[in-house]
Amino acid sequence: MKKFLVGVLLVFLMPLFSHSAQYKKEYKLSCVVGPKLLWGEGASYFAKLVKERTQGRINIKVYTAASLMAGKQTNEFLILREGVADFAFASTINWSSTIKQLNLFNLPFFFPDYAALDRVTEGYVGEELKKMIKKKGVTILAWGENGYREITNSKRPIKTPSDLKGLKIRVVGTPIFIDIMKSLGANPINMNWSEAKVAFQQGVVDGQENPVVGIEIPVKIWQYHKHITIWHYVIDPLMMSVNNKVWNSFTKEDQDIIRQAAIEAAYWEKTQVRKGLIAPDLSALDTLKKHGMTVTVLDRKQIEEFKKLTKPIYDKWVPKIGKNLVEEAEKAVDYK
């Protein structure tokens, strides 16, 4: 009887054993930032959950600081699609050079608050973007967030467009960011972060734009700049993602485990990035003030003055993103 029961058990478990035996010993996850930033922590948390919940059958190693692409962040989608990386916790900004529809999130002053963003990513538009990206070889498992990108500088508070005019601002190497800063009268400069820090210290570059909790507080931006303007001009969703062939190699049971781990890790990371930035808890801004920064928070009327100047950006980029997609996003943003 014992032999019979063991035999029956093996029959049921054999498909699982044979399939998991084909799994890689290690899966590579790409993350363009360092492990100590919340973005990097979110990637590590995902890998940890997957390993625990699959009893070590699926091991994901996080490769931080864009190490899988020799520091060239905008190549990340390509290395994921081609299988150099198996997974990625990726920014829509870095992929938007390859996938033009993702420039939706780069449209200036498009998302007035976090609720509007959530309605877009978790609704119809988010699903459409997932379908588009899946056709290109990558599956999106969950949406995380790097946060609203706010502007800092060493010269003066930025309250009106005239305050920004002529300032040299370091931006990420995505074309729309160059266009935005030029439309606002600034002088955009594309350089990597290590070069930017030296340029800040030497006074060659005046400012930069990044999320407060995700980047600016961890890197102690007050070492370089004394002024920050909270203007929510662009927001930066993150995508927990996987190569389609890798995804299809997992059993249905393991896919369910991985997807749930992605949802939980991305949600945890998103809540951490927003912490201290939503009234009544504005402790993140208090941290900046405690370190000697002048914090300028623009109201809707002030923001509108900046947005008026960015009309050429919409004229140029909406056709590239897709008019229908933008209109659907506008419906979600304006939902009452």
C-alpha positions in Angstrom: 0.0 0.0 0.0 2.9 2.4 0.9 4.5 1.7 -2.5 1.2 2.3 -4.2 0.6 5.7 -2.5 4.2 6.8 -3.2 3.7 5.9 -6.9 0.4 7.8 -7.1 2.1 10.9 -5.5 5.0 10.7 -7.9 2.6 10.6 -10.9 0.9 13.9 -9.7 4.2 15.6 -8.8 6.2 14.5 -11.9 5.0 17.3 -14.2 6.0 19.9 -11.5 9.4 18.3 -11.0 10.1 17.9 -14.7 9.1 21.5 -15.5 10.9 23.1 -12.6 14.0 21.1 -13.5 14.1 23.2 -16.8 14.1 26.4 -14.9 17.3 28.5 -14.8 19.5 28.4 -11.7 19.3 32.2 -11.7 17.1 34.8 -13.4 18.5 38.3 -14.0 16.4 41.3 -13.0 17.5 44.7 -14.4 17.2 47.8 -12.2 18.8 51.1 -13.3 19.3 52.6 -9.8 21.3 51.5 -6.8 20.0 49.0 -4.1 19.5 51.6 -1.4 17.0 53.6 -3.3 13.3 52.7 -2.8 13.1 51.6 -6.5 16.0 49.2 -5.9 14.5 48.0 -2.6 11.3 47.2 -4.4 13.1 45.1 -6.9 14.9 43.2 -4.1 11.6 42.7 -2.2 10.0 41.2 -5.3 13.0 38.7 -5.7 12.7 37.8 -2.0 9.0 37.1 -2.2 9.4 34.9 -5.3 12.2 32.8 -3.8 10.3 32.3 -0.5 7.0 31.4 -2.1 8.5 29.0 -4.6 10.6 27.3 -1.9 13.8 28.4 -3.7 12.8 26.9 -7.1 12.9 30.4 -8.8 15.9 32.5 -7.9 16.0 36.1 -9.1 19.2 38.1 -8.8 18.8 41.9 -9.0 21.4 43.7 -11.1 21.4 47.3 -10.0 22.9 50.6 -11.4 22.1 49.7 -15.0 24.9 47.1 -14.9 23.4 44.8 -17.5 23.4 47.6 -20.1 26.7 49.2 -19.3 25.0 52.2 -17.8 22.9 53.1 -20.8 19.4 53.2 -19.3 17.5 53.8 -22.5 18.6 50.3 -23.7 16.8 48.5 -21.0 13.7 47.4 -22.9 15.9 46.0 -25.7 18.0 43.9 -23.4 14.9 42.6 -21.7 13.2 41.8 -25.0 16.3 40.0 -26.3 16.8 38.0 -23.1 19.9 39.6 -21.7 17.7 40.3 -18.7 14.8 38.0 -17.7 13.0 40.5 -15.5 13.1 44.3 -15.0 11.7 46.9 -12.6 11.7 49.6 -15.1 10.9 53.3 -15.6 8.4 54.3 -18.3 10.9 57.2 -19.0 13.7 54.9 -19.9 11.5 52.8 -22.2 9.7 55.7 -23.8 12.5 56.2 -26.4 11.7 52.7 -27.8 8.0 52.6 -27.0 6.6 56.0 -28.0 3.2 55.4 -26.2 4.9 55.5 -22.9 5.6 59.2 -23.4 2.0 59.6 -22.2 3.5 59.8 -18.7 6.0 62.4 -19.9 3.4 64.9 -21.1 4.0 68.0 -18.9 1.5 68.8 -16.2 -0.9 66.1 -17.4 -1.5 64.3 -14.1 -2.7 66.6 -11.4 -2.6 64.1 -8.6 -1.8 60.5 -7.6 -5.5 59.5 -8.0 -5.5 60.5 -11.6 -2.4 58.5 -12.3 -3.8 55.4 -10.6 -7.0 55.7 -12.7 -4.8 55.6 -15.8 -2.4 52.8 -14.9 -5.0 50.6 -13.3 -7.8 51.2 -15.9 -8.3 50.9 -19.6 -5.2 52.8 -20.6 -2.9 50.8 -18.4 -4.4 47.6 -19.9 -3.9 48.9 -23.5 -0.3 49.7 -22.7 0.3 46.2 -21.3 -1.2 44.7 -24.5 1.1 46.9 -26.7 4.2 46.0 -24.8 3.3 42.3 -24.7 3.2 42.3 -28.5 6.8 43.6 -28.4 8.0 40.7 -26.3 7.6 41.8 -22.6 4.8 41.2 -20.1 4.0 43.9 -17.5 3.1 42.3 -14.1 2.5 45.3 -12.0 2.8 49.1 -11.8 5.2 50.7 -9.3 6.3 54.4 -9.1 9.4 56.6 -8.9 7.2 59.6 -8.2 6.5 63.2 -9.4 9.6 64.9 -10.7 10.3 68.2 -9.0 12.9 70.8 -9.9 15.9 71.9 -7.7 18.5 74.5 -8.4 21.3 76.6 -6.8 20.3 80.0 -8.1 16.8 81.1 -7.0 13.2 79.9 -6.2 11.2 79.0 -9.3 7.7 80.5 -9.0 7.1 81.7 -12.5 8.4 80.7 -16.0 10.6 83.8 -16.0 12.5 82.3 -12.9 13.4 79.2 -15.0 14.6 81.1 -18.0 18.2 80.6 -18.9 18.9 78.1 -16.1 21.0 75.1 -17.1 19.0 72.0 -16.0 20.3 68.4 -16.0 17.6 66.1 -17.5 17.4 62.4 -18.4 18.4 61.4 -21.9 14.9 61.2 -23.4 14.0 63.6 -26.2 10.7 64.9 -24.8 12.5 66.2 -21.7 14.8 68.3 -23.8 11.7 69.7 -25.6 9.9 70.4 -22.4 12.7 72.4 -20.8 13.3 74.4 -24.0 9.6 75.3 -24.1 9.9 76.6 -20.6 12.9 78.7 -21.4 15.5 76.6 -19.6 18.7 75.2 -21.1 18.5 71.4 -20.8 21.7 69.4 -20.4 21.7 65.6 -20.7 24.4 63.9 -18.6 24.6 60.9 -16.3 24.2 61.4 -12.5 27.9 61.0 -11.5 28.9 63.7 -14.1 25.9 65.9 -13.0 27.1 65.9 -9.3 30.5 67.2 -10.4 28.8 69.8 -12.6 26.6 71.0 -9.7 29.7 71.4 -7.5 31.6 73.3 -10.1 28.6 75.5 -10.9 28.6 74.4 -14.5 25.0 73.1 -14.2 22.4 75.0 -12.2 19.7 72.4 -11.4 18.0 69.1 -12.0 14.6 67.4 -11.8 13.8 64.2 -9.9 11.3 62.6 -7.5 11.7 63.9 -3.9 11.4 60.6 -1.9 12.6 58.3 -4.6 15.8 60.2 -5.5 16.3 63.7 -4.0 16.2 62.9 -0.3 18.3 59.7 -0.6 21.1 61.5 -2.6 20.9 64.5 -0.2 20.2 67.0 -3.0 20.6 69.9 -0.5 24.4 69.3 -0.8 24.1 70.9 -4.2 21.0 73.0 -4.4 19.1 75.3 -1.9 15.9 75.7 -3.8 13.2 73.2 -4.8 9.9 73.8 -6.5 7.0 71.3 -6.1 5.2 71.5 -9.5 4.4 67.9 -10.4 5.4 68.5 -14.0 6.0 64.8 -14.9 5.4 61.6 -13.1 7.4 58.4 -13.5 5.6 55.0 -13.1 7.6 51.9 -12.8 6.8 48.5 -14.4 7.6 45.1 -12.9 8.1 43.2 -16.1 9.3 39.9 -17.6 10.5 38.6 -20.9 7.6 36.8 -22.7 9.6 33.6 -23.3 10.7 33.5 -19.7 7.2 34.1 -18.5 5.8 31.3 -20.7 8.4 28.9 -19.4 6.8 29.0 -15.9 4.0 26.7 -14.8 0.6 28.3 -14.3 1.0 27.9 -10.6 4.4 29.7 -10.6 3.0 32.4 -12.8 0.3 33.1 -10.2 3.0 33.2 -7.5 5.3 35.6 -9.5 2.4 37.9 -10.5 1.1 38.2 -6.9 4.7 38.9 -5.6 5.1 41.6 -8.3 1.8 43.3 -7.3 2.7 43.3 -3.6 6.3 44.5 -4.1 5.2 47.2 -6.5 2.5 48.4 -4.2 4.8 48.5 -1.2 7.4 50.5 -3.3 4.7 52.9 -4.5 3.4 53.6 -1.0 6.9 54.3 0.2 7.7 56.8 -2.6 4.5 58.7 -1.8 5.1 58.8 1.9 5.4 62.3 3.3 4.1 64.0 0.1 0.3 63.8 0.6 -1.4 66.2 3.0 -1.7 66.2 5.9 1.6 64.3 6.0 4.2 66.5 4.3 7.1 65.3 6.3 9.2 64.8 3.2 9.1 68.5 2.5 9.9 69.2 6.2 13.0 67.1 5.7 14.1 69.3 2.9 13.4 72.5 4.9 15.4 71.1 7.9 18.4 70.8 5.6 18.2 74.5 4.6 16.2 74.3 1.4 13.7 76.8 0.3 10.5 74.8 -0.6 8.1 76.5 -3.1 4.8 74.7 -3.7 2.9 75.9 -6.7 -0.8 76.1 -6.8 -3.0 75.2 -9.8 -3.1 78.8 -11.1 0.7 79.0 -11.0 1.2 75.6 -12.7 -1.2 76.7 -15.5 1.3 79.5 -16.4 3.9 76.9 -17.0 1.6 74.5 -18.8 0.5 77.2 -21.3 4.1 77.3 -22.5 4.2 73.6 -23.2 1.5 73.5 -25.9 4.1 72.9 -28.6 5.0 69.7 -26.7 1.5 68.4 -26.9 1.3 69.4 -30.6 4.5 67.4 -31.4 4.1 64.4 -29.1 0.4 63.5 -28.9 0.5 62.2 -32.5 3.5 60.1 -31.6 1.9 58.7 -28.5 -1.5 58.2 -30.2 -4.4 60.6 -30.1 -6.9 58.0 -29.0 -4.7 56.8 -26.1 -4.2 60.4 -24.9 -7.9 61.1 -25.1 -8.7 57.9 -23.1 -6.2 59.0 -20.5 -7.7 62.5 -20.4 -11.1 60.9 -19.6 -9.6 59.0 -16.7 -7.8 62.0 -15.4 -10.9 64.2 -15.6 -13.2 61.5 -14.0 -15.4 62.9 -11.3 
